[in-house]
Amino acid sequence: MHLFFFASKSKKLLNNWIKYFKALNHLQSVIFNCYLQRDYFSKIIHYEKIIHQARLKLMRIMKKIRKSDEQKNLNQLEKLYETIFSLNTFKLRILDHTTFEVCEPELKKTSQSLDAALRFVVVFLEKQFCQKEKISLRNISTRTARDMLEKSAKMIGNLSRQIDKLEELYRTTLQVISESPIFFLFFVQDLIALRDQLEAVFLEIIE
């Protein structure tokens, strides 16, 4: 697959892709941050306003991408957004914040792993501006392409390990102490779907 934004005429679209992944990362960051705030339920309007603003920023960028004539990967971008925003529903289903406190370290590290993965996508896309020869698997013999592929595998591996830790916590602890453990399982399943979608993005942008 040849990514449409490799063409020089699509640099404006590439810029929007870069903005998209930055905004997507910001959205996941503010969503996870709510899980770590013990005053969330007492200041719910304040925190939901922050999420709403982050979501609007992302939707404005999506609107620009939708207006482009080249929309081969639009569905993939929309799936990423939908999955990340689905993570937001977890806190609306769990009314006891002690559930979040139990898994606070795991939630924080999962968000950090997502941050690293999404930042990596941005770095890769930005490199397409300055490379004389586009980074791709067809040029895997080059050091740059090899490094990018190895780093993408590392990012996905780190994210997978954090998801595994959350899943283990669900089996050993939350399934017992939480009033609604099934919602935590849905949350983990969303994270697994997000990981798979990000892995697909890595493979496509470096193909």
Backbone hydrogen bonds in HBPLUS format (Angstrom, degrees):
<---DONOR---> <-ACCEPTOR-->    atom                        ^
c    i                          cat <-CA-CA->   ^        H-A-AA   ^      H-
h    n   atom  resd res      DA  || num        DHA   H-A  angle D-A-AA Bond
n    s   type  num  typ     dist DA aas  dist angle  dist       angle   num
A0006-PHE N   A0003-LEU O   3.11 MM   3  5.93 165.9  2.13 127.6 129.1     1
A0010-SER N   A0007-ALA O   2.87 MM   3  5.39 158.2  1.92 115.6 123.0     2
A0011-LYS N   A0008-SER O   3.31 MM   3  5.61 153.9  2.38 119.6 116.4     3
A0013-LEU N   A0010-SER O   3.00 MM   3  5.10 116.7  2.41  98.2 113.6     4
A0014-LEU N   A0010-SER O   2.86 MM   4  6.21 153.9  1.93 153.0 161.4     5
A0015-ASN N   A0011-LYS O   2.93 MM   4  6.16 152.0  2.01 143.2 150.0     6
A0016-ASN N   A0012-LYS O   3.13 MM   4  6.47 146.3  2.25 138.3 147.1     7
A0016-ASN N   A0013-LEU O   3.05 MM   3  4.98 116.1  2.47  91.6 107.3     8
A0017-TRP N   A0013-LEU O   2.90 MM   4  6.29 145.1  2.02 145.6 156.0     9
A0018-ILE N   A0014-LEU O   2.95 MM   4  6.28 157.3  2.01 150.9 156.4    10
A0019-LYS N   A0015-ASN O   2.94 MM   4  6.23 160.6  1.97 147.5 152.8    11
A0020-TYR N   A0016-ASN O   2.77 MM   4  5.92 145.9  1.89 139.5 149.9    12
A0021-PHE N   A0017-TRP O   3.00 MM   4  6.34 163.0  2.03 157.0 158.1    13
A0022-LYS N   A0018-ILE O   3.08 MM   4  6.31 151.0  2.17 146.1 154.5    14
A0023-ALA N   A0019-LYS O   2.88 MM   4  6.05 159.0  1.93 148.2 154.0    15
A0024-LEU N   A0020-TYR O   2.77 MM   4  5.98 152.8  1.84 150.7 159.5    16
A0025-ASN N   A0021-PHE O   3.02 MM   4  6.04 152.4  2.10 134.5 141.4    17
A0026-HIS N   A0022-LYS O   3.01 MM   4  6.29 152.7  2.08 142.3 150.0    18
A0027-LEU N   A0023-ALA O   2.94 MM   4  6.19 152.9  2.02 145.3 152.5    19
A0028-GLN N   A0024-LEU O   3.04 MM   4  6.37 164.1  2.06 151.0 154.0    20
A0029-SER N   A0025-ASN O   3.00 MM   4  6.16 151.9  2.08 144.7 152.9    21
A0030-VAL N   A0026-HIS O   3.03 MM   4  6.32 158.5  2.07 152.7 156.4    22
A0031-ILE N   A0027-LEU O   3.03 MM   4  6.20 154.0  2.10 150.4 158.0    23
A0032-PHE N   A0028-GLN O   2.98 MM   4  6.13 170.0  1.99 149.8 152.3    24
A0033-ASN N   A0029-SER O   2.91 MM   4  5.98 145.1  2.04 138.3 149.1    25
A0034-CYS N   A0030-VAL O   3.27 MM   4  6.42 140.7  2.44 134.8 141.8    26
A0034-CYS N   A0031-ILE O   3.19 MM   3  5.44 132.1  2.43 100.3 111.7    27
A0035-TYR N   A0032-PHE O   3.02 MM   3  5.27 127.5  2.30 101.5 114.9    28
A0036-LEU N   A0033-ASN O   3.03 MM   3  5.17 137.1  2.22  98.8 111.2    29
A0037-GLN N   A0034-CYS O   3.27 MM   3  5.21 156.0  2.33  98.9 106.0    30
A0040-TYR N   A0037-GLN O   3.13 MM   3  5.38 154.2  2.20 116.1 115.8    31
A0042-SER N   A0039-ASP O   3.12 MM   3  5.29 129.1  2.40 100.8 114.6    32
A0043-LYS N   A0039-ASP O   2.91 MM   4  6.05 128.0  2.19 148.8 163.8    33
A0043-LYS N   A0040-TYR O   3.06 MM   3  5.12 138.0  2.24  98.9 111.2    34
A0047-TYR N   A0043-LYS O   3.19 MM   4  6.56 165.1  2.21 160.3 163.6    35
A0048-GLU N   A0044-ILE O   2.89 MM   4  5.94 160.8  1.93 150.9 156.9    36
A0049-LYS N   A0045-ILE O   3.02 MM   4  6.03 142.5  2.17 139.8 148.8    37
A0050-ILE N   A0046-HIS O   3.33 MM   4  6.67 148.3  2.44 140.9 148.3    38
A0051-ILE N   A0047-TYR O   3.12 MM   4  6.48 157.5  2.17 147.8 153.4    39
A0052-HIS N   A0048-GLU O   2.86 MM   4  6.02 156.8  1.92 143.0 150.0    40
A0053-GLN N   A0049-LYS O   2.98 MM   4  6.18 156.0  2.04 146.7 152.1    41
A0054-ALA N   A0050-ILE O   3.08 MM   4  6.33 156.9  2.14 145.8 151.9    42
A0055-ARG N   A0051-ILE O   2.87 MM   4  6.09 153.3  1.94 150.3 158.3    43
A0056-LEU N   A0052-HIS O   2.90 MM   4  6.13 157.5  1.95 149.1 154.8    44
A0057-LYS N   A0053-GLN O   3.08 MM   4  6.28 157.8  2.14 145.7 151.0    45
A0058-LEU N   A0054-ALA O   3.20 MM   4  6.42 156.8  2.25 142.0 147.7    46
A0059-MET N   A0055-ARG O   2.91 MM   4  6.17 155.8  1.97 150.2 157.5    47
A0060-ARG N   A0056-LEU O   2.93 MM   4  6.17 147.7  2.03 148.5 156.4    48
A0061-ILE N   A0057-LYS O   3.30 MM   4  6.60 151.8  2.39 141.5 148.1    49
A0062-MET N   A0058-LEU O   2.95 MM   4  6.25 157.7  2.00 149.0 155.8    50
A0063-LYS N   A0059-MET O   2.92 MM   4  6.10 148.3  2.02 142.1 150.2    51
A0064-LYS N   A0060-ARG O   3.28 MM   4  6.60 149.2  2.38 139.3 145.7    52
A0064-LYS N   A0061-ILE O   3.10 MM   3  5.20 119.3  2.49  97.3 111.5    53
A0065-ILE N   A0061-ILE O   3.07 MM   4  6.44 155.4  2.13 150.2 157.1    54
A0066-ARG N   A0062-MET O   2.87 MM   4  6.11 156.1  1.92 152.6 159.1    55
A0067-LYS N   A0063-LYS O   3.24 MM   4  6.46 137.2  2.44 137.6 147.5    56
A0067-LYS N   A0064-LYS O   3.24 MM   3  5.27 131.5  2.49  94.1 106.5    57
A0068-SER N   A0065-ILE O   3.07 MM   3  5.36 154.9  2.14 107.2 115.1    58
A0074-LEU N   A0071-GLN O   3.24 MM   3  5.12 168.4  2.26 106.0 109.3    59
A0076-GLN N   A0073-ASN O   3.14 MM   3  5.33 122.3  2.49 100.4 114.4    60
A0077-LEU N   A0073-ASN O   3.20 MM   4  6.56 154.2  2.27 152.0 158.9    61
A0078-GLU N   A0074-LEU O   2.99 MM   4  6.28 158.5  2.04 154.3 160.2    62
A0079-LYS N   A0075-ASN O   3.00 MM   4  6.22 149.1  2.10 143.1 151.1    63
A0080-LEU N   A0076-GLN O   3.14 MM   4  6.40 155.4  2.21 145.0 150.8    64
A0081-TYR N   A0077-LEU O   3.12 MM   4  6.43 162.1  2.16 148.9 153.2    65
A0082-GLU N   A0078-GLU O   2.91 MM   4  6.11 166.9  1.93 150.4 154.2    66
A0083-THR N   A0079-LYS O   2.94 MM   4  6.07 158.5  1.99 149.4 154.6    67
A0084-ILE N   A0080-LEU O   3.03 MM   4  6.23 165.3  2.05 151.1 155.1    68
A0085-PHE N   A0081-TYR O   2.87 MM   4  6.07 163.0  1.90 155.5 160.8    69
A0086-SER N   A0082-GLU O   2.93 MM   4  6.00 135.5  2.13 134.4 146.5    70
A0087-LEU N   A0084-ILE O   3.09 MM   3  5.30 135.6  2.30  99.3 111.0    71
A0088-ASN N   A0085-PHE O   2.96 MM   3  5.23 143.3  2.10 102.5 113.4    72
A0089-THR N   A0086-SER O   3.08 MM   3  5.55 151.2  2.17 110.3 117.7    73
A0090-PHE N   A0087-LEU O   3.37 MM   3  5.84 156.3  2.43 108.8 114.8    74
A0092-LEU N   A0089-THR O   3.03 MM   3  5.13 136.1  2.23  99.9 112.9    75
A0093-ARG N   A0090-PHE O   3.08 MM   3  5.34 150.4  2.17 104.8 113.7    76
A0094-ILE N   A0090-PHE O   3.23 MM   4  6.50 134.7  2.45 146.6 158.6    77
A0099-THR N   A0096-ASP O   3.18 MM   3  6.11 163.3  2.21 124.1 127.6    78
A0100-PHE N   A0097-HIS O   2.97 MM   3  5.36 125.8  2.28 107.1 119.4    79
A0101-GLU N   A0097-HIS O   3.15 MM   4  6.53 151.4  2.23 146.4 155.1    80
A0102-VAL N   A0098-THR O   3.01 MM   4  6.19 150.1  2.10 146.6 152.2    81
A0104-GLU N   A0101-GLU O   3.37 MM   3  4.91 169.5  2.38  99.1 100.3    82
A0107-LEU N   A0103-CYS O   2.90 MM   4  6.12 159.0  1.94 160.5 167.4    83
A0108-LYS N   A0104-GLU O   2.96 MM   4  6.11 161.9  2.00 154.6 159.3    84
A0109-LYS N   A0105-PRO O   3.02 MM   4  6.22 160.9  2.06 147.2 152.0    85
A0110-THR N   A0106-GLU O   2.92 MM   4  6.04 148.5  2.02 142.6 151.5    86
A0111-SER N   A0107-LEU O   3.03 MM   4  6.25 160.5  2.07 149.0 153.3    87
A0112-GLN N   A0108-LYS O   3.03 MM   4  6.28 152.1  2.11 143.0 151.1    88
A0113-SER N   A0109-LYS O   2.92 MM   4  6.13 148.0  2.02 142.0 150.1    89
A0114-LEU N   A0110-THR O   2.95 MM   4  6.26 153.8  2.02 147.9 155.0    90
A0115-ASP N   A0111-SER O   2.86 MM   4  6.07 155.1  1.92 146.2 153.6    91
A0116-ALA N   A0112-GLN O   2.98 MM   4  6.23 156.6  2.04 144.3 149.6    92
A0117-ALA N   A0113-SER O   3.03 MM   4  6.25 158.2  2.08 145.2 150.9    93
A0118-LEU N   A0114-LEU O   2.91 MM   4  6.10 167.2  1.93 157.2 160.1    94
A0119-ARG N   A0115-ASP O   2.90 MM   4  5.97 154.9  1.97 147.5 155.0    95
A0120-PHE N   A0116-ALA O   3.00 MM   4  6.11 144.7  2.13 137.9 147.3    96
A0121-VAL N   A0117-ALA O   3.18 MM   4  6.57 149.6  2.28 142.8 149.7    97
A0122-VAL N   A0118-LEU O   3.20 MM   4  6.51 158.1  2.25 144.4 149.4    98
A0123-VAL N   A0119-ARG O   2.91 MM   4  6.23 160.7  1.95 151.4 156.5    99
A0124-PHE N   A0120-PHE O   2.91 MM   4  6.14 161.1  1.94 152.5 157.4   100
A0125-LEU N   A0121-VAL O   2.97 MM   4  6.23 165.9  1.99 153.6 156.9   101
A0126-GLU N   A0122-VAL O   2.91 MM   4  6.12 157.4  1.97 151.9 158.5   102
A0127-LYS N   A0123-VAL O   3.02 MM   4  6.22 142.5  2.16 143.2 153.0   103
A0127-LYS N   A0124-PHE O   3.10 MM   3  5.14 124.1  2.43  95.0 109.4   104
A0128-GLN N   A0125-LEU O   3.14 MM   3  5.35 141.0  2.30 100.0 110.7   105
A0129-PHE N   A0126-GLU O   3.20 MM   3  5.74 156.6  2.26 111.0 117.3   106
A0130-CYS N   A0127-LYS O   3.13 MM   3  5.48 125.2  2.44 103.8 116.2   107
A0131-GLN N   A0127-LYS O   3.05 MM   4  6.10 142.2  2.19 159.3 169.0   108
A0139-ASN N   A0136-SER O   2.91 MM   3  5.37 152.1  1.99 108.7 117.6   109
A0137-LEU N   A0206-ILE O   2.63 MM  69  6.00 124.7  1.93 148.9 167.0   110
A0140-ILE N   A0137-LEU O   3.20 MM   3  4.72 143.8  2.34 109.7 104.1   111
A0142-THR N   A0139-ASN O   2.84 MM   3  5.71 163.5  1.87 126.0 131.4   112
A0146-ARG N   A0142-THR O   3.07 MM   4  6.26 161.5  2.11 152.2 157.9   113
A0147-ASP N   A0143-ARG O   2.85 MM   4  6.00 159.9  1.89 151.2 156.5   114
A0148-MET N   A0144-THR O   2.96 MM   4  6.17 160.1  2.00 151.5 156.8   115
A0149-LEU N   A0145-ALA O   3.04 MM   4  6.22 156.7  2.09 146.5 152.3   116
A0150-GLU N   A0146-ARG O   3.00 MM   4  6.22 159.1  2.04 148.4 154.2   117
A0151-LYS N   A0147-ASP O   2.89 MM   4  6.07 157.1  1.94 149.5 156.0   118
A0152-SER N   A0148-MET O   2.97 MM   4  6.13 154.1  2.04 143.9 150.7   119
A0153-ALA N   A0149-LEU O   3.12 MM   4  6.36 156.9  2.18 145.1 150.7   120
A0154-LYS N   A0150-GLU O   3.03 MM   4  6.27 149.5  2.12 141.3 150.0   121
A0155-MET N   A0151-LYS O   2.87 MM   4  6.15 156.6  1.93 152.0 157.6   122
A0156-ILE N   A0152-SER O   3.08 MM   4  6.31 166.5  2.10 151.5 154.1   123
A0157-GLY N   A0153-ALA O   2.91 MM   4  6.02 152.9  1.99 141.6 150.1   124
A0158-ASN N   A0154-LYS O   2.88 MM   4  6.11 158.0  1.93 151.8 156.6   125
A0159-LEU N   A0155-MET O   3.05 MM   4  6.29 161.5  2.08 148.6 153.6   126
A0160-SER N   A0156-ILE O   2.89 MM   4  6.07 157.1  1.94 148.1 154.8   127
A0161-ARG N   A0157-GLY O   3.04 MM   4  6.28 153.3  2.11 146.6 153.1   128
A0162-GLN N   A0158-ASN O   3.16 MM   4  6.48 153.9  2.24 146.5 152.9   129
A0163-ILE N   A0159-LEU O   3.01 MM   4  6.30 155.6  2.07 150.5 157.3   130
A0164-ASP N   A0160-SER O   2.90 MM   4  6.12 154.8  1.96 147.2 154.4   131
A0165-LYS N   A0161-ARG O   3.05 MM   4  6.32 147.4  2.16 141.5 149.5   132
A0166-LEU N   A0162-GLN O   3.10 MM   4  6.42 152.3  2.18 144.0 150.9   133
A0167-GLU N   A0163-ILE O   2.89 MM   4  6.17 156.9  1.94 151.3 158.1   134
A0168-GLU N   A0164-ASP O   2.88 MM   4  6.09 151.7  1.96 144.8 152.6   135
A0169-LEU N   A0165-LYS O   2.95 MM   4  6.15 153.4  2.02 142.2 149.5   136
A0170-TYR N   A0166-LEU O   2.96 MM   4  6.23 146.4  2.07 142.6 151.7   137
A0171-ARG N   A0167-GLU O   3.09 MM   4  6.41 157.8  2.14 146.0 150.8   138
A0172-THR N   A0168-GLU O   2.94 MM   4  6.14 160.9  1.98 154.5 159.4   139
A0173-THR N   A0169-LEU O   2.88 MM   4  5.50 153.3  1.95 141.4 148.0   140
A0174-LEU N   A0169-LEU O   3.08 MM   5  6.36 155.1  2.15 143.6 149.1   141
A0175-GLN N   A0170-TYR O   2.86 MM   5  5.43 141.8  2.01 148.6 150.2   142
A0176-VAL N   A0173-THR O   2.88 MM   3  5.45 148.1  1.98 114.0 124.0   143
A0177-ILE N   A0173-THR O   3.01 MM   4  6.31 160.7  2.05 154.0 159.9   144
A0178-SER N   A0174-LEU O   2.97 MM   4  5.15 155.3  2.03 131.7 138.0   145
A0183-PHE N   A0180-SER O   3.26 MM   3  6.03 148.1  2.36 119.3 125.1   146
A0184-PHE N   A0181-PRO O   3.02 MM   3  5.33 128.4  2.29 104.4 117.6   147
A0185-LEU N   A0181-PRO O   3.21 MM   4  6.64 150.3  2.30 148.0 156.5   148
A0186-PHE N   A0182-ILE O   3.01 MM   4  6.39 150.1  2.11 145.1 153.0   149
A0187-PHE N   A0183-PHE O   3.05 MM   4  6.30 149.6  2.14 139.1 147.1   150
A0188-VAL N   A0184-PHE O   2.98 MM   4  6.34 155.8  2.04 149.2 154.6   151
A0189-GLN N   A0185-LEU O   2.97 MM   4  6.22 156.3  2.02 148.5 155.2   152
A0190-ASP N   A0186-PHE O   2.94 MM   4  6.24 148.7  2.04 146.5 154.7   153
A0191-LEU N   A0187-PHE O   3.07 MM   4  6.42 151.5  2.16 144.9 152.7   154
A0192-ILE N   A0188-VAL O   2.97 MM   4  6.31 151.3  2.05 148.9 156.7   155
A0193-ALA N   A0189-GLN O   2.99 MM   4  6.25 158.0  2.04 146.0 151.8   156
A0194-LEU N   A0190-ASP O   2.88 MM   4  6.11 152.9  1.95 145.8 153.9   157
A0195-ARG N   A0191-LEU O   2.87 MM   4  6.11 157.5  1.92 147.7 153.5   158
A0196-ASP N   A0192-ILE O   3.03 MM   4  6.31 161.2  2.07 149.9 154.1   159
A0197-GLN N   A0193-ALA O   2.96 MM   4  6.20 153.8  2.03 146.4 153.8   160
A0198-LEU N   A0194-LEU O   2.90 MM   4  6.14 157.9  1.95 152.6 158.3   161
A0199-GLU N   A0195-ARG O   2.93 MM   4  6.17 154.7  2.00 148.5 155.8   162
A0200-ALA N   A0196-ASP O   3.02 MM   4  6.27 151.6  2.11 142.5 149.8   163
A0201-VAL N   A0197-GLN O   3.00 MM   4  6.30 148.9  2.10 142.8 151.4   164
A0202-PHE N   A0198-LEU O   2.91 MM   4  6.23 161.8  1.94 154.5 158.3   165
A0203-LEU N   A0199-GLU O   3.08 MM   4  6.33 163.3  2.11 149.2 152.8   166
A0204-GLU N   A0200-ALA O   2.98 MM   4  6.15 153.5  2.05 145.1 152.6   167
A0205-ILE N   A0201-VAL O   2.93 MM   4  6.06 168.0  1.94 160.7 163.0   168
A0206-ILE N   A0202-PHE O   3.21 MM   4  6.24 134.8  2.42 139.3 149.8   169
A0207-GLU N   A0204-GLU O   3.31 MM   3  5.14 155.0  2.38  95.8 103.1   170
